[in-house]
């Protein structure tokens, strides 16, 4: 599965400590398993993945060669991600 990060998500990811980065990498690599919910109010099919106190907001994508993947739109703590 191909995982891409938006510029904002990549910046947030780089600012995290090593243990948190490892935890997020592990959770993202296991998509579509995990605590995933479809977000209401968005017509693009956004979903969120719960990773402890962090959330990853993503959409499912299909690459040009036909492989499935996800694009992480936002990444951050629960208190800030939904604002």
Gaussian input, Z-matrix of N, CA and C with variables (Angstrom, degrees):
# hf/3-21g

backbone

0 1
 N
 C     1     B1
 C     2     B2     1     A1
 N     3     B3     2     A2     1     D1
 C     4     B4     3     A3     2     D2
 C     5     B5     4     A4     3     D3
 N     6     B6     5     A5     4     D4
 C     7     B7     6     A6     5     D5
 C     8     B8     7     A7     6     D6
 N     9     B9     8     A8     7     D7
 C    10    B10     9     A9     8     D8
 C    11    B11    10    A10     9     D9
 N    12    B12    11    A11    10    D10
 C    13    B13    12    A12    11    D11
 C    14    B14    13    A13    12    D12
 N    15    B15    14    A14    13    D13
 C    16    B16    15    A15    14    D14
 C    17    B17    16    A16    15    D15
 N    18    B18    17    A17    16    D16
 C    19    B19    18    A18    17    D17
 C    20    B20    19    A19    18    D18
 N    21    B21    20    A20    19    D19
 C    22    B22    21    A21    20    D20
 C    23    B23    22    A22    21    D21
 N    24    B24    23    A23    22    D22
 C    25    B25    24    A24    23    D23
 C    26    B26    25    A25    24    D24
 N    27    B27    26    A26    25    D25
 C    28    B28    27    A27    26    D26
 C    29    B29    28    A28    27    D27
 N    30    B30    29    A29    28    D28
 C    31    B31    30    A30    29    D29
 C    32    B32    31    A31    30    D30
 N    33    B33    32    A32    31    D31
 C    34    B34    33    A33    32    D32
 C    35    B35    34    A34    33    D33
 N    36    B36    35    A35    34    D34
 C    37    B37    36    A36    35    D35
 C    38    B38    37    A37    36    D36
 N    39    B39    38    A38    37    D37
 C    40    B40    39    A39    38    D38
 C    41    B41    40    A40    39    D39
 N    42    B42    41    A41    40    D40
 C    43    B43    42    A42    41    D41
 C    44    B44    43    A43    42    D42
 N    45    B45    44    A44    43    D43
 C    46    B46    45    A45    44    D44
 C    47    B47    46    A46    45    D45
 N    48    B48    47    A47    46    D46
 C    49    B49    48    A48    47    D47
 C    50    B50    49    A49    48    D48
 N    51    B51    50    A50    49    D49
 C    52    B52    51    A51    50    D50
 C    53    B53    52    A52    51    D51
 N    54    B54    53    A53    52    D52
 C    55    B55    54    A54    53    D53
 C    56    B56    55    A55    54    D54
 N    57    B57    56    A56    55    D55
 C    58    B58    57    A57    56    D56
 C    59    B59    58    A58    57    D57
 N    60    B60    59    A59    58    D58
 C    61    B61    60    A60    59    D59
 C    62    B62    61    A61    60    D60
 N    63    B63    62    A62    61    D61
 C    64    B64    63    A63    62    D62
 C    65    B65    64    A64    63    D63
 N    66    B66    65    A65    64    D64
 C    67    B67    66    A66    65    D65
 C    68    B68    67    A67    66    D66
 N    69    B69    68    A68    67    D67
 C    70    B70    69    A69    68    D68
 C    71    B71    70    A70    69    D69
 N    72    B72    71    A71    70    D70
 C    73    B73    72    A72    71    D71
 C    74    B74    73    A73    72    D72
 N    75    B75    74    A74    73    D73
 C    76    B76    75    A75    74    D74
 C    77    B77    76    A76    75    D75
 N    78    B78    77    A77    76    D76
 C    79    B79    78    A78    77    D77
 C    80    B80    79    A79    78    D78
 N    81    B81    80    A80    79    D79
 C    82    B82    81    A81    80    D80
 C    83    B83    82    A82    81    D81
 N    84    B84    83    A83    82    D82
 C    85    B85    84    A84    83    D83
 C    86    B86    85    A85    84    D84
 N    87    B87    86    A86    85    D85
 C    88    B88    87    A87    86    D86
 C    89    B89    88    A88    87    D87
 N    90    B90    89    A89    88    D88
 C    91    B91    90    A90    89    D89
 C    92    B92    91    A91    90    D90
 N    93    B93    92    A92    91    D91
 C    94    B94    93    A93    92    D92
 C    95    B95    94    A94    93    D93
 N    96    B96    95    A95    94    D94
 C    97    B97    96    A96    95    D95
 C    98    B98    97    A97    96    D96
 N    99    B99    98    A98    97    D97
 C   100   B100    99    A99    98    D98
 C   101   B101   100   A100    99    D99
 N   102   B102   101   A101   100   D100
 C   103   B103   102   A102   101   D101
 C   104   B104   103   A103   102   D102
 N   105   B105   104   A104   103   D103
 C   106   B106   105   A105   104   D104
 C   107   B107   106   A106   105   D105
 N   108   B108   107   A107   106   D106
 C   109   B109   108   A108   107   D107
 C   110   B110   109   A109   108   D108
 N   111   B111   110   A110   109   D109
 C   112   B112   111   A111   110   D110
 C   113   B113   112   A112   111   D111
 N   114   B114   113   A113   112   D112
 C   115   B115   114   A114   113   D113
 C   116   B116   115   A115   114   D114
 N   117   B117   116   A116   115   D115
 C   118   B118   117   A117   116   D116
 C   119   B119   118   A118   117   D117
 N   120   B120   119   A119   118   D118
 C   121   B121   120   A120   119   D119
 C   122   B122   121   A121   120   D120
 N   123   B123   122   A122   121   D121
 C   124   B124   123   A123   122   D122
 C   125   B125   124   A124   123   D123
 N   126   B126   125   A125   124   D124
 C   127   B127   126   A126   125   D125
 C   128   B128   127   A127   126   D126
 N   129   B129   128   A128   127   D127
 C   130   B130   129   A129   128   D128
 C   131   B131   130   A130   129   D129
 N   132   B132   131   A131   130   D130
 C   133   B133   132   A132   131   D131
 C   134   B134   133   A133   132   D132
 N   135   B135   134   A134   133   D133
 C   136   B136   135   A135   134   D134
 C   137   B137   136   A136   135   D135
 N   138   B138   137   A137   136   D136
 C   139   B139   138   A138   137   D137
 C   140   B140   139   A139   138   D138
 N   141   B141   140   A140   139   D139
 C   142   B142   141   A141   140   D140
 C   143   B143   142   A142   141   D141
 N   144   B144   143   A143   142   D142
 C   145   B145   144   A144   143   D143
 C   146   B146   145   A145   144   D144
 N   147   B147   146   A146   145   D145
 C   148   B148   147   A147   146   D146
 C   149   B149   148   A148   147   D147
 N   150   B150   149   A149   148   D148
 C   151   B151   150   A150   149   D149
 C   152   B152   151   A151   150   D150
 N   153   B153   152   A152   151   D151
 C   154   B154   153   A153   152   D152
 C   155   B155   154   A154   153   D153
 N   156   B156   155   A155   154   D154
 C   157   B157   156   A156   155   D155
 C   158   B158   157   A157   156   D156
 N   159   B159   158   A158   157   D157
 C   160   B160   159   A159   158   D158
 C   161   B161   160   A160   159   D159
 N   162   B162   161   A161   160   D160
 C   163   B163   162   A162   161   D161
 C   164   B164   163   A163   162   D162
 N   165   B165   164   A164   163   D163
 C   166   B166   165   A165   164   D164
 C   167   B167   166   A166   165   D165
 N   168   B168   167   A167   166   D166
 C   169   B169   168   A168   167   D167
 C   170   B170   169   A169   168   D168
 N   171   B171   170   A170   169   D169
 C   172   B172   171   A171   170   D170
 C   173   B173   172   A172   171   D171
 N   174   B174   173   A173   172   D172
 C   175   B175   174   A174   173   D173
 C   176   B176   175   A175   174   D174
 N   177   B177   176   A176   175   D175
 C   178   B178   177   A177   176   D176
 C   179   B179   178   A178   177   D177
 N   180   B180   179   A179   178   D178
 C   181   B181   180   A180   179   D179
 C   182   B182   181   A181   180   D180
 N   183   B183   182   A182   181   D181
 C   184   B184   183   A183   182   D182
 C   185   B185   184   A184   183   D183
 N   186   B186   185   A185   184   D184
 C   187   B187   186   A186   185   D185
 C   188   B188   187   A187   186   D186
 N   189   B189   188   A188   187   D187
 C   190   B190   189   A189   188   D188
 C   191   B191   190   A190   189   D189
 N   192   B192   191   A191   190   D190
 C   193   B193   192   A192   191   D191
 C   194   B194   193   A193   192   D192
 N   195   B195   194   A194   193   D193
 C   196   B196   195   A195   194   D194
 C   197   B197   196   A196   195   D195
 N   198   B198   197   A197   196   D196
 C   199   B199   198   A198   197   D197
 C   200   B200   199   A199   198   D198
 N   201   B201   200   A200   199   D199
 C   202   B202   201   A201   200   D200
 C   203   B203   202   A202   201   D201
 N   204   B204   203   A203   202   D202
 C   205   B205   204   A204   203   D203
 C   206   B206   205   A205   204   D204
 N   207   B207   206   A206   205   D205
 C   208   B208   207   A207   206   D206
 C   209   B209   208   A208   207   D207
 N   210   B210   209   A209   208   D208
 C   211   B211   210   A210   209   D209
 C   212   B212   211   A211   210   D210
 N   213   B213   212   A212   211   D211
 C   214   B214   213   A213   212   D212
 C   215   B215   214   A214   213   D213
 N   216   B216   215   A215   214   D214
 C   217   B217   216   A216   215   D215
 C   218   B218   217   A217   216   D216
 N   219   B219   218   A218   217   D217
 C   220   B220   219   A219   218   D218
 C   221   B221   220   A220   219   D219
 N   222   B222   221   A221   220   D220
 C   223   B223   222   A222   221   D221
 C   224   B224   223   A223   222   D222
 N   225   B225   224   A224   223   D223
 C   226   B226   225   A225   224   D224
 C   227   B227   226   A226   225   D225
 N   228   B228   227   A227   226   D226
 C   229   B229   228   A228   227   D227
 C   230   B230   229   A229   228   D228
 N   231   B231   230   A230   229   D229
 C   232   B232   231   A231   230   D230
 C   233   B233   232   A232   231   D231
 N   234   B234   233   A233   232   D232
 C   235   B235   234   A234   233   D233
 C   236   B236   235   A235   234   D234
 N   237   B237   236   A236   235   D235
 C   238   B238   237   A237   236   D236
 C   239   B239   238   A238   237   D237
 N   240   B240   239   A239   238   D238
 C   241   B241   240   A240   239   D239
 C   242   B242   241   A241   240   D240
 N   243   B243   242   A242   241   D241
 C   244   B244   243   A243   242   D242
 C   245   B245   244   A244   243   D243
 N   246   B246   245   A245   244   D244
 C   247   B247   246   A246   245   D245
 C   248   B248   247   A247   246   D246

   B1=1.4361
   B2=1.5249
   B3=1.3070
   B4=1.4535
   B5=1.5319
   B6=1.3252
   B7=1.4604
   B8=1.5193
   B9=1.3434
   B10=1.4623
   B11=1.5179
   B12=1.3283
   B13=1.4563
   B14=1.5237
   B15=1.3173
   B16=1.4587
   B17=1.5302
   B18=1.3008
   B19=1.4618
   B20=1.5356
   B21=1.3398
   B22=1.4651
   B23=1.5235
   B24=1.3279
   B25=1.4649
   B26=1.5271
   B27=1.3230
   B28=1.4649
   B29=1.5238
   B30=1.3153
   B31=1.4656
   B32=1.5254
   B33=1.3252
   B34=1.4589
   B35=1.5214
   B36=1.3253
   B37=1.4627
   B38=1.5238
   B39=1.3228
   B40=1.4643
   B41=1.5185
   B42=1.3357
   B43=1.4647
   B44=1.5242
   B45=1.3206
   B46=1.4685
   B47=1.5240
   B48=1.3424
   B49=1.4601
   B50=1.5302
   B51=1.3012
   B52=1.4606
   B53=1.5151
   B54=1.3248
   B55=1.4637
   B56=1.5256
   B57=1.3267
   B58=1.4682
   B59=1.5197
   B60=1.3217
   B61=1.4711
   B62=1.5199
   B63=1.3306
   B64=1.4646
   B65=1.5201
   B66=1.3217
   B67=1.4639
   B68=1.5284
   B69=1.3222
   B70=1.4633
   B71=1.5222
   B72=1.3302
   B73=1.4695
   B74=1.5195
   B75=1.3274
   B76=1.4563
   B77=1.5181
   B78=1.3420
   B79=1.4629
   B80=1.5295
   B81=1.3268
   B82=1.4674
   B83=1.5245
   B84=1.3210
   B85=1.4625
   B86=1.5271
   B87=1.3412
   B88=1.4538
   B89=1.5177
   B90=1.3422
   B91=1.4726
   B92=1.5143
   B93=1.2844
   B94=1.4573
   B95=1.5170
   B96=1.3236
   B97=1.4572
   B98=1.5189
   B99=1.3037
   B100=1.4589
   B101=1.5140
   B102=1.3075
   B103=1.4670
   B104=1.5201
   B105=1.3318
   B106=1.4666
   B107=1.5175
   B108=1.3053
   B109=1.4634
   B110=1.5217
   B111=1.3386
   B112=1.4583
   B113=1.5189
   B114=1.3209
   B115=1.4597
   B116=1.5201
   B117=1.2993
   B118=1.4514
   B119=1.5253
   B120=1.3325
   B121=1.4551
   B122=1.5050
   B123=1.3214
   B124=1.4603
   B125=1.5242
   B126=1.3222
   B127=1.4643
   B128=1.5320
   B129=1.3343
   B130=1.4649
   B131=1.5249
   B132=1.3318
   B133=1.4635
   B134=1.5119
   B135=1.3116
   B136=1.4616
   B137=1.5175
   B138=1.3181
   B139=1.4575
   B140=1.5146
   B141=1.3080
   B142=1.4562
   B143=1.5130
   B144=1.3092
   B145=1.4632
   B146=1.5177
   B147=1.3149
   B148=1.4638
   B149=1.5238
   B150=1.3276
   B151=1.4641
   B152=1.5294
   B153=1.3176
   B154=1.4669
   B155=1.5101
   B156=1.3377
   B157=1.4552
   B158=1.5357
   B159=1.3091
   B160=1.4616
   B161=1.5228
   B162=1.3117
   B163=1.4620
   B164=1.5178
   B165=1.3256
   B166=1.4654
   B167=1.5193
   B168=1.3294
   B169=1.4575
   B170=1.5239
   B171=1.3336
   B172=1.4546
   B173=1.5175
   B174=1.3264
   B175=1.4675
   B176=1.5201
   B177=1.3229
   B178=1.4592
   B179=1.5244
   B180=1.3222
   B181=1.4612
   B182=1.5241
   B183=1.3101
   B184=1.4558
   B185=1.5201
   B186=1.3231
   B187=1.4569
   B188=1.5223
   B189=1.3102
   B190=1.4646
   B191=1.5218
   B192=1.3201
   B193=1.4674
   B194=1.5311
   B195=1.3413
   B196=1.4536
   B197=1.5193
   B198=1.3243
   B199=1.4621
   B200=1.5191
   B201=1.3132
   B202=1.4560
   B203=1.5176
   B204=1.3184
   B205=1.4456
   B206=1.5110
   B207=1.3171
   B208=1.4552
   B209=1.5213
   B210=1.3199
   B211=1.4604
   B212=1.5211
   B213=1.3264
   B214=1.4528
   B215=1.5262
   B216=1.3294
   B217=1.4600
   B218=1.5196
   B219=1.3313
   B220=1.4610
   B221=1.5216
   B222=1.3113
   B223=1.4559
   B224=1.5198
   B225=1.3188
   B226=1.4590
   B227=1.5087
   B228=1.3277
   B229=1.4583
   B230=1.5114
   B231=1.2979
   B232=1.4481
   B233=1.5198
   B234=1.3384
   B235=1.4554
   B236=1.5144
   B237=1.3170
   B238=1.4635
   B239=1.5213
   B240=1.2945
   B241=1.4685
   B242=1.5194
   B243=1.3203
   B244=1.4487
   B245=1.5304
   B246=1.3045
   B247=1.4748
   B248=1.5014
   A1=108.93
   A2=115.32
   A3=122.30
   A4=109.47
   A5=116.95
   A6=121.76
   A7=108.39
   A8=115.69
   A9=120.73
   A10=108.96
   A11=115.64
   A12=122.03
   A13=109.92
   A14=116.35
   A15=119.81
   A16=107.37
   A17=116.64
   A18=120.81
   A19=110.18
   A20=117.18
   A21=120.84
   A22=111.26
   A23=117.09
   A24=120.73
   A25=110.69
   A26=117.15
   A27=120.96
   A28=110.97
   A29=116.05
   A30=120.60
   A31=110.68
   A32=116.77
   A33=121.25
   A34=110.36
   A35=116.58
   A36=121.61
   A37=111.18
   A38=117.42
   A39=120.77
   A40=112.70
   A41=117.30
   A42=120.98
   A43=112.90
   A44=118.19
   A45=121.65
   A46=111.27
   A47=114.81
   A48=119.41
   A49=110.36
   A50=117.08
   A51=122.96
   A52=114.71
   A53=117.29
   A54=120.14
   A55=111.17
   A56=116.40
   A57=120.46
   A58=110.25
   A59=117.47
   A60=120.98
   A61=110.79
   A62=116.75
   A63=120.68
   A64=111.20
   A65=116.48
   A66=121.11
   A67=110.93
   A68=116.73
   A69=121.02
   A70=110.49
   A71=118.17
   A72=121.32
   A73=111.13
   A74=116.32
   A75=121.09
   A76=110.94
   A77=116.95
   A78=120.99
   A79=110.90
   A80=117.59
   A81=120.87
   A82=111.33
   A83=116.81
   A84=119.68
   A85=112.33
   A86=117.28
   A87=121.01
   A88=113.61
   A89=117.63
   A90=119.94
   A91=107.48
   A92=123.99
   A93=131.15
   A94=114.85
   A95=119.76
   A96=120.50
   A97=108.74
   A98=115.97
   A99=120.77
   A100=110.76
   A101=115.68
   A102=121.74
   A103=108.18
   A104=115.91
   A105=122.52
   A106=108.77
   A107=115.86
   A108=122.10
   A109=108.87
   A110=115.94
   A111=121.48
   A112=107.51
   A113=116.87
   A114=121.19
   A115=110.27
   A116=116.18
   A117=121.64
   A118=110.05
   A119=115.59
   A120=120.63
   A121=114.59
   A122=118.37
   A123=122.12
   A124=108.69
   A125=116.32
   A126=119.68
   A127=112.58
   A128=117.61
   A129=120.19
   A130=113.52
   A131=118.35
   A132=121.28
   A133=114.23
   A134=117.39
   A135=120.78
   A136=110.93
   A137=113.56
   A138=121.16
   A139=107.84
   A140=115.33
   A141=118.71
   A142=109.14
   A143=115.14
   A144=122.80
   A145=107.19
   A146=116.09
   A147=120.81
   A148=108.86
   A149=115.60
   A150=122.28
   A151=106.46
   A152=116.21
   A153=120.21
   A154=109.98
   A155=117.18
   A156=119.77
   A157=112.05
   A158=117.21
   A159=121.49
   A160=110.78
   A161=115.97
   A162=122.64
   A163=108.82
   A164=115.56
   A165=122.29
   A166=106.81
   A167=117.30
   A168=122.36
   A169=106.35
   A170=116.75
   A171=119.98
   A172=111.85
   A173=114.41
   A174=121.70
   A175=107.78
   A176=115.72
   A177=121.22
   A178=108.28
   A179=116.80
   A180=121.71
   A181=109.89
   A182=114.97
   A183=121.81
   A184=107.30
   A185=116.83
   A186=120.51
   A187=110.27
   A188=116.35
   A189=121.30
   A190=112.60
   A191=116.80
   A192=119.40
   A193=112.26
   A194=117.39
   A195=121.39
   A196=115.54
   A197=117.89
   A198=120.42
   A199=110.44
   A200=115.35
   A201=120.03
   A202=109.94
   A203=114.93
   A204=120.33
   A205=110.57
   A206=115.32
   A207=121.16
   A208=108.92
   A209=114.89
   A210=121.68
   A211=106.89
   A212=117.01
   A213=122.37
   A214=107.75
   A215=115.83
   A216=121.29
   A217=110.67
   A218=116.03
   A219=121.43
   A220=109.60
   A221=114.57
   A222=121.51
   A223=106.73
   A224=117.11
   A225=118.75
   A226=112.28
   A227=114.87
   A228=119.54
   A229=110.28
   A230=115.85
   A231=122.63
   A232=112.54
   A233=116.73
   A234=121.03
   A235=114.04
   A236=117.44
   A237=120.76
   A238=114.03
   A239=118.09
   A240=121.08
   A241=113.07
   A242=118.28
   A243=120.78
   A244=113.74
   A245=117.84
   A246=121.20
   A247=111.48
   D1=134.26
   D2=-179.15
   D3=-90.89
   D4=126.63
   D5=179.72
   D6=-119.43
   D7=123.94
   D8=176.47
   D9=-119.39
   D10=152.35
   D11=179.94
   D12=-116.55
   D13=141.17
   D14=172.27
   D15=-69.99
   D16=167.84
   D17=-179.45
   D18=-60.91
   D19=-43.19
   D20=-179.48
   D21=-65.51
   D22=-41.47
   D23=179.75
   D24=-65.98
   D25=-39.21
   D26=179.10
   D27=-65.19
   D28=-39.42
   D29=179.37
   D30=-65.24
   D31=-42.74
   D32=177.94
   D33=-64.63
   D34=-42.23
   D35=-179.71
   D36=-61.98
   D37=-42.60
   D38=-178.86
   D39=-65.79
   D40=-26.48
   D41=-178.63
   D42=-81.61
   D43=-9.24
   D44=-177.72
   D45=-80.37
   D46=158.41
   D47=177.46
   D48=-74.96
   D49=166.29
   D50=-173.70
   D51=-60.69
   D52=-42.55
   D53=-178.75
   D54=-65.62
   D55=-39.58
   D56=178.88
   D57=-67.84
   D58=-40.13
   D59=177.46
   D60=-59.28
   D61=-44.79
   D62=179.91
   D63=-62.54
   D64=-41.39
   D65=-179.95
   D66=-64.40
   D67=-40.98
   D68=179.81
   D69=-70.15
   D70=-42.11
   D71=177.17
   D72=-57.84
   D73=-44.38
   D74=-179.83
   D75=-62.28
   D76=-45.39
   D77=-178.59
   D78=-65.67
   D79=-40.51
   D80=-179.12
   D81=-68.32
   D82=-34.11
   D83=-179.59
   D84=-70.31
   D85=-19.01
   D86=-178.45
   D87=-94.64
   D88=2.47
   D89=176.99
   D90=-57.71
   D91=133.25
   D92=19.47
   D93=-93.81
   D94=10.92
   D95=175.62
   D96=-84.41
   D97=155.73
   D98=179.34
   D99=120.63
   D100=-178.51
   D101=-179.27
   D102=-84.67
   D103=86.93
   D104=-177.19
   D105=-112.64
   D106=133.39
   D107=177.57
   D108=-133.14
   D109=146.32
   D110=174.59
   D111=-78.17
   D112=132.61
   D113=-179.20
   D114=-83.64
   D115=136.73
   D116=179.73
   D117=-84.34
   D118=150.09
   D119=176.16
   D120=90.02
   D121=4.10
   D122=179.24
   D123=-123.45
   D124=132.22
   D125=-178.03
   D126=-90.17
   D127=-5.12
   D128=-178.16
   D129=-91.44
   D130=6.59
   D131=176.54
   D132=77.47
   D133=31.50
   D134=179.63
   D135=-63.43
   D136=143.62
   D137=177.10
   D138=-130.30
   D139=160.47
   D140=175.67
   D141=-126.14
   D142=143.63
   D143=176.71
   D144=-114.03
   D145=125.34
   D146=178.53
   D147=-87.81
   D148=126.44
   D149=178.00
   D150=-129.10
   D151=81.42
   D152=-175.26
   D153=63.57
   D154=-123.51
   D155=178.98
   D156=-88.18
   D157=0.94
   D158=179.66
   D159=-102.55
   D160=156.22
   D161=177.53
   D162=-131.22
   D163=142.23
   D164=172.85
   D165=-118.17
   D166=119.05
   D167=177.76
   D168=-97.33
   D169=126.62
   D170=-174.32
   D171=-144.81
   D172=166.16
   D173=172.14
   D174=-127.28
   D175=150.78
   D176=175.86
   D177=-80.28
   D178=137.68
   D179=178.90
   D180=-132.92
   D181=159.24
   D182=173.12
   D183=-120.62
   D184=125.52
   D185=-178.23
   D186=-75.34
   D187=170.43
   D188=-178.03
   D189=-62.89
   D190=-28.64
   D191=179.62
   D192=-88.84
   D193=8.19
   D194=174.11
   D195=91.96
   D196=-0.42
   D197=178.75
   D198=-79.92
   D199=147.09
   D200=177.84
   D201=-87.45
   D202=152.35
   D203=178.87
   D204=-162.53
   D205=-176.53
   D206=176.68
   D207=-131.77
   D208=149.73
   D209=175.32
   D210=-117.51
   D211=117.35
   D212=-179.55
   D213=-81.35
   D214=116.43
   D215=-178.78
   D216=-84.53
   D217=-48.22
   D218=-178.32
   D219=-136.18
   D220=149.98
   D221=178.81
   D222=-144.66
   D223=128.20
   D224=179.99
   D225=176.50
   D226=-176.10
   D227=-179.69
   D228=-74.58
   D229=156.11
   D230=-175.39
   D231=-56.23
   D232=-38.83
   D233=-177.17
   D234=-67.50
   D235=-25.49
   D236=-174.56
   D237=-107.33
   D238=-19.69
   D239=-171.32
   D240=-71.31
   D241=-31.86
   D242=-175.08
   D243=-92.11
   D244=2.90
   D245=-178.67
   D246=-86.66

